[in-house]
Protein backbone atom coordinates (compact mmCIF):
# COMPACT_ATOMS: atom_id res chain seq x y z
CA UNK A 1 0.00 0.00 0.00
CA UNK A 2 2.88 2.33 0.81
CA UNK A 3 4.39 1.87 -2.65
CA UNK A 4 1.05 2.60 -4.27
CA UNK A 5 0.81 5.91 -2.43
CA UNK A 6 4.28 6.89 -3.60
CA UNK A 7 3.39 5.90 -7.15
CA UNK A 8 0.42 8.27 -7.11
CA UNK A 9 2.54 11.04 -5.58
CA UNK A 10 4.95 10.88 -8.48
CA UNK A 11 1.99 10.64 -10.83
CA UNK A 12 1.03 14.16 -9.74
CA UNK A 13 4.51 15.37 -10.70
CA UNK A 14 4.28 13.70 -14.11
CA UNK A 15 0.87 15.24 -14.73
CA UNK A 16 2.18 18.62 -13.56
CA UNK A 17 5.15 18.42 -15.93
CA UNK A 18 2.91 17.40 -18.84
CA UNK A 19 0.51 20.28 -18.15
CA UNK A 20 3.40 22.73 -17.84
CA UNK A 21 4.73 21.73 -21.25
CA UNK A 22 1.23 21.81 -22.72
CA UNK A 23 0.59 25.26 -21.24
CA UNK A 24 3.83 26.64 -22.66
CA UNK A 25 3.02 25.21 -26.08
CA UNK A 26 -0.50 26.64 -26.01
CA UNK A 27 0.80 30.02 -24.84
CA UNK A 28 2.97 30.28 -27.96
CA UNK A 29 -0.06 29.76 -30.22
CA UNK A 30 -1.89 33.02 -30.86
CA UNK A 31 -5.53 33.18 -29.79
CA UNK A 32 -5.28 30.24 -27.40
CA UNK A 33 -4.02 31.95 -24.26
CA UNK A 34 -7.08 31.17 -22.11
CA UNK A 35 -6.43 27.45 -22.44
CA UNK A 36 -2.76 28.07 -21.70
CA UNK A 37 -3.57 29.77 -18.41
CA UNK A 38 -5.84 26.88 -17.49
CA UNK A 39 -3.12 24.31 -18.22
CA UNK A 40 -0.53 26.30 -16.26
CA UNK A 41 -2.91 26.68 -13.31
CA UNK A 42 -3.62 22.96 -13.25
CA UNK A 43 0.11 22.32 -13.43
CA UNK A 44 0.65 24.38 -10.29
CA UNK A 45 -2.23 22.55 -8.62
CA UNK A 46 -0.72 19.16 -9.49
CA UNK A 47 2.66 20.11 -8.00
CA UNK A 48 0.89 21.41 -4.88
CA UNK A 49 -0.97 18.09 -4.59
CA UNK A 50 2.35 16.22 -4.78
CA UNK A 51 3.74 18.07 -1.78
CA UNK A 52 0.41 17.87 0.06
CA UNK A 53 0.17 14.09 -0.38
CA UNK A 54 3.84 13.61 0.49
CA UNK A 55 3.45 15.60 3.72
CA UNK A 56 0.45 13.61 4.89
CA UNK A 57 1.97 10.25 3.88
CA UNK A 58 5.03 11.00 6.02
CA UNK A 59 2.80 12.16 8.86
CA UNK A 60 0.79 8.92 8.75
CA UNK A 61 3.97 6.81 8.53
CA UNK A 62 5.41 8.58 11.56
CA UNK A 63 2.20 7.98 13.50
CA UNK A 64 2.19 4.30 12.51
CA UNK A 65 5.84 3.91 13.52
CA UNK A 66 5.11 5.56 16.86
CA UNK A 67 2.18 3.21 17.49
CA UNK A 68 4.24 0.11 16.72
CA UNK A 69 6.93 1.15 19.23
CA UNK A 70 4.43 1.31 22.09
Protein Blocks (a to p, Z undefined) as FASTA:
>chain_A
ZZmmmmmmmmmmmmmmmmmmmmmmmmmpghilmmmmmmmmmmmmmmmmmmmmmmmmmmmm
mmmmmmmmZZ
